[in-house]
Amino acid sequence: MSLPALPTELIDAVAQNLDTPALVALARTASPLYPVARRLLYRNLALSPLAHNLVLVPVLAARPHLARFVRTFSLVLPSSSVLFPPFYRALASALAAMTQLTDLDLHIDPDVTWVLASAPLYPRLSHFAASFPLDLHTAHFLARTPALEHLQLDSDPLPPPTPPPLLAPAPAPVPAPAPAPAPATLSLPSLPPSTLPILASFSGPTFYEHVARALALMPALNDFELDGMHWGS
């Protein structure tokens, strides 16, 4: 019995063990094998300038039916990469079509969180790591990921300490413990779904009302400051 005559389920089971060159060859073998090979070719994508495959971003944007095959998607762009707005607009369109994602890694310019703005619901996404801060776009994206289990985001670095004026008298030396280093990432191994409505209202009066109600549940807290606003005990 020839390979194209085999049941699709059997062909799929065999094809899942093939590497990318073999899948490309399989797609060219016979027309009945093409759909199986094409679906597996787009299942797991790792894009970077070193891999010379960034062209897949506009391809997926122009062909959303291919983007729906993607299950894991990784995009790594070094800080030295120079990419123009059309690339990021294509990335936003491609991400909006990847509705079956389970893993998403975006290590790109931290100022382009707007690529997440048009993201739909991702019912299967369980892992999300990005070089993004937790801003309004990121918060709205997280609100569309009900199955999220692992989250890793970059946090804003703390400003360096300001040295005292040169003419000021030198203070008496007071021994003090060394400050703990600021974390480079915000990592939440398990993200409770109940936090997502709060993240979705990350700015405006509603957000601060959530903060005030949360503080009321912590009677042992003596002092708290957020974004220049101070809550005393």
Phi, psi and omega in degrees: 000132181286159183299316180297338181278351180288155176302146182301322180298321180290319177299318180297318180296322179287318185293334181295343179266004182267148175277178186300312179301322180292323178294322177297317178296321179296320180296333182268356185286309183204149183300324178295339181272345185299313181300321180295312181295320181297316181299319180286330179296329182260003185292313183235111185242129175235107186252142176194160176299326180294329179277352178056041181230022178294344179297341179294337180297305177294332176297313180293326178293321181280338182233078184299337178294333175284323180297332180289348175280342189286130177250318176236133184225126179231132177228118181240118179238117177301155180299339180278353181290136177246108180234142186267163183309323179303327178295315182290328175294321176295322178297318178299317179293319180296316179297324180295337180266349182274066187284349182253019180298143170247332180222133181223124177234121180233101177250082187225190180306121182293350181270003183250039177299344179296347176294344178269355190297324184261017182293137177274196175286134176246087188290342184249357184289119180246345182226129176219120177230135183204157175271036182255148169280169178273082178255192185295318180297316180295320180297317179295324177297314181297330179292347180258015183236074185294339182261010185296129179243332181227127182228131176223120180231155174282141176257155178290131180293149176289145179293149179294150179296142180275124180291151178292157177303149184295328184271355181287145178297141181290127179289157177295138181295128178237118179296137180216148178293148179294135179293147178288140179295144179290140180291145180277339183222156169261114185238122179239096182302327180225115185258108180297137179301334182294342180279343187292321176300327178291317179298323183295334178254052190291342181228162176092177183302324182300319180299315183290332174295320176299318180298315182298319179293323179294320179294328180295340180272001181239079185294340181278352181284127183263331187206140180207137179224135181216122174053040178084353179262135187245130173250120178264168180284000000 
